[in-house]
Amino acid sequence: MYITITPQKLGGNYSQSSAGFVSYLEKENEGVEEVAKEHFFNQYEDAITPEEVVKEIDNNTAKLKKKEPKFYSITVSPSKYELKRLQNSSKDLKRYTRELMKDYVACFNREIDGRPININDIKYYGKIEHSRSFKGTDRQVRENQPYATKILQLKSEIRKIETGLMQGSIQKREKEIEKLEAQAPHCQDGKRIVQGMPKAGNQSHIHIIVSRKDASNSVSLSPGSKYKAS
């Protein structure tokens, strides 16, 4: 299990709304039938709308300054072994998340109104995703990039030859492209790995958005004053 905690921050400024991040987490639901969609959930509810998440997070920011994050993002990535052990992926991941968030609360090791903080003192929403795509920063994409650059150049030359802008052999360039595709160090299902390509296998993981303020909107809860991204 690999877990990262990231403070809300976009560029040099903090957004005053969680709408952008919530919209990003809805990307897998685009074009999917209602019965197949993954909805937001919290400790007690299973079908929370994106609009409700934005409203609850955005309205829970009392006394936070413009330069302070309004929420934190937690990403939970089970290992391949752990994913194989799941009987019902979504149901089991939700149950795991709810137990995980109890541990998250316990790690604050503090009190509110003279009592130990508990799960009901935080405001969070989880979202399960079942796919991942290769990013430009992934090692496979970076190490394939020199081959991608040469292939792009050859394809550009082919278009110029076809339109009469330059002379040369299209067949020769096509063979060179085939050779480069075969030489690329990282392939998946027989194809060169490129940015945006979906990763194979079970890629289920969990995104969690946690309000910076407690559920009463009166206490600030930060993972650490000397916070590191992971």
C-alpha positions as CSV (number, residue, x, y, z in Angstrom):
1,M,0.0,0.0,0.0
2,Y,1.4,3.4,-1.1
3,I,-0.1,6.6,0.3
4,T,0.7,10.2,-0.5
5,I,-0.7,13.3,1.1
6,T,-0.6,16.5,-0.9
7,P,-1.7,20.0,0.1
8,Q,-4.1,21.9,-2.2
9,K,-2.0,24.2,-4.3
10,L,-2.2,25.3,-7.9
11,G,0.8,27.2,-9.2
12,G,1.7,30.0,-6.9
13,N,-1.7,30.6,-5.5
14,Y,-4.3,28.6,-3.5
15,S,-7.7,28.2,-5.3
16,Q,-10.6,29.5,-3.2
17,S,-12.7,26.5,-4.3
18,S,-12.4,22.8,-4.5
19,A,-14.5,22.7,-7.7
20,G,-11.5,22.1,-10.1
21,F,-10.1,19.2,-8.1
22,V,-13.6,17.6,-7.7
23,S,-14.1,18.0,-11.4
24,Y,-10.8,16.3,-12.1
25,L,-11.9,13.3,-9.9
26,E,-15.0,13.0,-11.9
27,K,-13.1,12.3,-15.2
28,E,-13.7,8.5,-15.1
29,N,-17.5,9.0,-15.0
30,E,-17.6,10.9,-18.3
31,G,-19.6,9.0,-20.8
32,V,-20.4,6.2,-18.3
33,E,-23.9,5.0,-17.6
34,E,-25.3,6.0,-14.2
35,V,-25.3,2.4,-12.8
36,A,-21.6,2.0,-13.6
37,K,-20.4,5.3,-12.1
38,E,-18.2,5.5,-9.0
39,H,-19.7,8.1,-6.6
40,F,-18.1,10.1,-3.8
41,F,-18.4,8.6,-0.4
42,N,-17.5,9.4,3.2
43,Q,-17.6,7.6,6.5
44,Y,-21.3,6.9,6.4
45,E,-22.7,7.6,2.9
46,D,-22.0,5.9,-0.4
47,A,-23.6,8.2,-3.1
48,I,-22.6,11.8,-2.7
49,T,-22.8,14.2,-5.6
50,P,-19.8,16.3,-6.8
51,E,-21.9,19.4,-6.1
52,E,-22.4,18.4,-2.5
53,V,-18.6,17.7,-2.1
54,V,-17.7,21.2,-3.5
55,K,-20.3,22.9,-1.3
56,E,-19.2,21.1,1.9
57,I,-15.5,21.7,1.4
58,D,-15.8,25.3,0.2
59,N,-18.1,26.2,3.1
60,N,-15.8,24.7,5.7
61,T,-12.9,27.2,5.5
62,A,-13.6,29.7,8.3
63,K,-10.7,32.0,9.2
64,L,-8.3,30.4,6.6
65,K,-6.2,32.9,4.8
66,K,-5.9,33.1,1.1
67,K,-2.4,31.7,1.2
68,E,-3.4,28.6,3.3
69,P,-4.7,25.4,1.7
70,K,-8.4,24.7,2.1
71,F,-8.1,21.0,1.8
72,Y,-5.6,18.1,1.5
73,S,-5.6,15.3,-1.1
74,I,-4.7,11.8,-0.1
75,T,-4.0,9.1,-2.7
76,V,-4.1,5.5,-1.7
77,S,-2.6,3.0,-4.1
78,P,-2.9,-0.7,-3.2
79,S,-0.2,-3.1,-4.5
80,K,-1.0,-5.6,-7.2
81,Y,-1.0,-8.4,-4.5
82,E,-3.5,-6.4,-2.4
83,L,-5.8,-5.8,-5.3
84,K,-5.8,-9.5,-6.2
85,R,-7.1,-10.2,-2.6
86,L,-10.2,-8.0,-3.1
87,Q,-13.5,-9.9,-3.4
88,N,-15.5,-6.8,-4.4
89,S,-13.1,-4.1,-5.5
90,S,-15.2,-1.0,-4.8
91,K,-16.9,-2.3,-1.7
92,D,-13.6,-3.5,-0.1
93,L,-11.8,-0.3,-1.0
94,K,-14.5,1.8,0.6
95,R,-14.3,-0.3,3.8
96,Y,-10.5,0.0,3.8
97,T,-10.7,3.8,3.3
98,R,-13.0,4.2,6.3
99,E,-10.6,2.3,8.5
100,L,-7.7,4.2,7.1
101,M,-9.3,7.5,7.9
102,K,-9.7,6.5,11.5
103,D,-5.9,6.0,11.6
104,Y,-5.5,9.4,9.9
105,V,-7.5,11.1,12.7
106,A,-5.6,9.2,15.4
107,C,-2.3,10.4,14.1
108,F,-3.2,14.0,14.9
109,N,-2.8,13.0,18.6
110,R,-4.8,16.0,19.9
111,E,-8.0,16.9,21.6
112,I,-11.0,19.0,20.7
113,D,-13.1,20.4,23.5
114,G,-11.2,18.3,26.0
115,R,-11.8,15.0,24.3
116,P,-9.7,12.9,21.8
117,I,-10.3,13.8,18.2
118,N,-12.4,11.1,16.4
119,I,-13.6,10.3,12.9
120,N,-16.7,12.5,13.2
121,D,-14.4,15.5,13.7
122,I,-13.1,15.5,10.1
123,K,-14.8,16.2,6.8
124,Y,-13.6,14.0,4.0
125,Y,-14.9,12.5,0.7
126,G,-13.4,9.6,-1.1
127,K,-13.5,8.6,-4.8
128,I,-12.4,5.2,-6.3
129,E,-10.8,5.1,-9.7
130,H,-10.1,2.0,-11.7
131,S,-7.7,3.2,-14.3
132,R,-4.4,5.1,-14.7
133,S,-2.6,6.6,-17.7
134,F,1.1,7.0,-18.3
135,K,2.3,10.5,-17.5
136,G,5.1,12.5,-19.1
137,T,7.1,12.1,-15.9
138,D,6.9,8.3,-15.9
139,R,10.2,6.6,-16.4
140,Q,8.8,4.5,-19.3
141,V,7.6,7.6,-21.2
142,R,10.9,9.5,-20.5
143,E,13.1,6.7,-21.7
144,N,10.9,6.2,-24.8
145,Q,11.0,9.9,-25.7
146,P,14.2,9.9,-27.9
147,Y,12.5,7.3,-30.1
148,A,9.2,9.3,-30.1
149,T,11.1,12.4,-31.2
150,K,12.7,10.6,-34.1
151,I,9.4,8.9,-35.1
152,L,7.7,12.3,-35.1
153,Q,10.4,13.8,-37.3
154,L,10.1,10.9,-39.8
155,K,6.3,11.2,-39.9
156,S,6.7,14.9,-40.6
157,E,9.0,14.2,-43.5
158,I,6.6,11.7,-44.9
159,R,3.8,14.3,-44.9
160,K,6.1,16.8,-46.7
161,I,7.0,14.2,-49.3
162,E,3.3,13.4,-49.9
163,T,2.5,17.1,-50.4
164,G,5.5,17.7,-52.6
165,L,7.3,20.0,-50.2
166,M,10.4,17.7,-50.2
167,Q,11.7,14.7,-52.0
168,G,12.7,11.3,-50.7
169,S,11.5,7.7,-50.1
170,I,8.4,7.3,-48.0
171,Q,8.9,3.5,-47.9
172,K,12.4,4.0,-46.4
173,R,11.1,6.2,-43.7
174,E,8.2,3.9,-42.9
175,K,10.7,1.1,-42.4
176,E,12.8,3.3,-40.1
177,I,9.7,4.1,-38.1
178,E,9.0,0.3,-37.7
179,K,12.6,-0.2,-36.6
180,L,12.4,2.6,-34.0
181,E,9.0,1.3,-32.6
182,A,10.6,-2.2,-32.1
183,Q,13.7,-0.7,-30.5
184,A,11.9,1.5,-27.9
185,P,12.8,0.1,-24.5
186,H,9.2,0.1,-23.0
187,C,6.2,-1.4,-24.7
188,Q,2.8,-2.6,-23.5
189,D,0.7,-5.1,-25.4
190,G,3.1,-4.8,-28.3
191,K,2.9,-1.0,-28.5
192,R,5.4,1.7,-27.5
193,I,4.4,3.3,-24.3
194,V,3.4,7.0,-24.7
195,Q,2.0,9.7,-22.5
196,G,-1.8,9.2,-22.1
197,M,-1.8,5.4,-22.7
198,P,-3.9,3.6,-20.2
199,K,-1.9,1.3,-17.9
200,A,-2.6,-2.4,-18.1
201,G,-4.0,-4.6,-15.3
202,N,-6.0,-3.7,-12.2
203,Q,-5.2,0.0,-11.5
204,S,-7.8,0.6,-8.8
205,H,-6.9,3.3,-6.3
206,I,-8.5,5.9,-4.0
207,H,-8.5,9.7,-4.0
208,I,-9.6,11.4,-0.8
209,I,-10.3,15.1,-0.3
210,V,-10.0,16.2,3.3
211,S,-11.1,19.6,4.6
212,R,-8.3,21.6,6.3
213,K,-10.9,22.6,9.0
214,D,-12.6,20.1,11.3
215,A,-16.3,19.3,10.8
216,S,-17.4,22.1,13.2
217,N,-15.4,24.6,11.0
218,S,-13.6,25.9,14.0
219,V,-10.4,23.9,14.4
220,S,-7.6,23.8,11.8
221,L,-6.2,20.3,11.1
222,S,-3.0,20.1,9.1
223,P,-1.0,16.9,8.5
224,G,2.1,18.7,9.7
225,S,3.7,22.2,10.0
226,K,6.8,20.9,8.2
227,Y,4.7,18.9,5.7
228,K,6.3,17.0,2.8
229,A,4.4,15.8,-0.2
230,S,4.9,12.1,0.4
